[in-house]
Amino acid sequence: MSFASASNIEARDIAYTASEKLKPEATSVVEYQSRGQVVVIGDTQALKNLGELPKNLSKEVLEYKGQSPKSDISIEGALGQFVVTIADQEIKADLVLDLTPEPLLSMGLKPPGYFTANPNENLQSLKDELAELVGTFEKPKYFDYDPSICAHGRSGKPGCTRCIDACPAEAITSLIDTIKVDASRCQGGGVCATVCPSGAITYAYPKPKDLLTHVRTLILTYLKAGLPNGASKPDLVFVSEEEQTRAEHIFPAALVIAVEEVASVGPDIWLSALAWGAKSVRMFDLGDADGSGNNRIPKSSRDALDLHLDMTQSILTAAGYPASALLVVTDSSELITSKTMPEFDLATHAPITGKRQAFYMALDHLVAKSEDAKASTPLPEGSIFGEVSVDKESCTLCMACVSACPANALQDGNEKPMLSLVETNCLQCGVCVNTCPESAMTLSPRILLDFEVRKKPRMLNEEEPFCCISCGEPFATKSGITTILTKLSDHSMFADDRSKNRLKMCSDCRVRDMMEDPDVDF
């Protein structure tokens, strides 16, 4: 049980009143239209137990015998737009009722309009629910996507797949260089926004800046009202909307923030809250990691969220703060016993839109107010911060990685053959690794806590330029020319010395020499 003083309760209520005056930006909506056409999939006994459907529904039956037809049937779409394919037959439907022993769709969050049931149980309540899904329905569009900063791929080379891997609704698919989000299947799990390293995909219900504004308003109002009257600094508890009442009962003095899904709140929000004055940040009752039971988030979401919790706790520890200031809590209420943030001068910066900018602004304040911050710390594999290392023996400074880098983390030396890294920009997306023709690049998840070091370009490799043997102008690197000569040593077009020497010339001199060579047949 949690105890709270009157001053804590009063400060909390004043904070809630202030936050109610905020007007977050509205999001667009996704519309569904259903005429009540149902595809029912089951064996003979299941279909018999189902009986008749309500009169406002029409059904098409896919009956099977023997084993479950999981490998034979595919189901695409969502409410009002399902396409069920079996063999070469396509069936369009508004709803799908799956009575197979093992559901045909296995994702953590099933599409709206897709229902499963044990055919041996009473199915009347399910049939009533199906009957209510006839008409036009709306839901919020939960995400915004900016393909221009997406790190999924470049020029056909693969990169980040974090959102695809984490999405419990399997609503995100690859378009090679960018992604596509099926708005009809998206159900607002929000973990895609949490794991996105660049902020290309963001939560839209509420938008990131609106949520930060809400958080800051709550904390600052609480501090202003409570501290002069003996209240302690606030604990912040994020909770899904259906768990809000229970959370408020367990944590009567905490600032409870109800969101569509707890997994939509990530490191930028957590650290900002701590920098602004929350003594702890908690995610309430996310459940066990296997995704079972009520009020549990799916395993893919929980795995991704756990990684980012681990990453952020590692950063807090390296900055000189207790990792337990950021935790998942349940009914056992670790809030009472966990070590929380110490006293320090609080951040005064306003909420900003950019995810990484908001994260770094909060981190830099925490580091500046710490006496025990480390220079850097390694992070768990899969983290969204880190460095790139280059094998100098293999790297030819071709700069393919610079052209491919979606975040401008890798930079060339302009007129000099030099490769450098601005680590604060690195997304650990892997595009550079997959682009490098010499396989000379590796990623190492870590974070530099010193702002000045993190933003300063660091040289990864450099060489003396190779000068054209004809005009003397620098045009390549020595290692690059050596690699080309080696790879083309047995090529018929470069069998004689003159043709080989053309590889050591700049483009203008190379063309001129070809025009003057009597052995070149045009």
Protein Blocks (a to p, Z undefined) as FASTA:
>chain_A
ZZddfklmmmmmmmmmmmmmpccddddddddddehiacddddfklmmmnmpadfkbccdd
dddehjafklmpcceddehiaccdehjbccddfbdcdfbfbdfblcfbdcehiacddfkb
cfklmmmmmmmmgcjdddddfbdcdfklcckbgehiacdfklmmmmmnlpaccehjaccd
dfklpgolommmmmmmnlmaccfbdcfklmmmmmmmmmmmmmmmmmmnopacdddddddf
klmmmmmmmmmmbccdddfblklpcfklmmmmmmnopabdcdehkbpfkopaehiacfkl
mmmmmmmmmmmmmmmmmnopafklpccddfkopmlmpccdddddddfbdcdfblklmmmm
mmmmmmmmpckbcfbdcddehiabdcddddfklpgolommmmmmmnlmaccehjaccddd
dfklpgolommmmmmmnlpaccdddddfblklmmpccdfbdcdddddfklopafbdfklm
mmmmmmmmmgmklmbfklmmmmmpcfklmmmmmmmmmkbcZZ
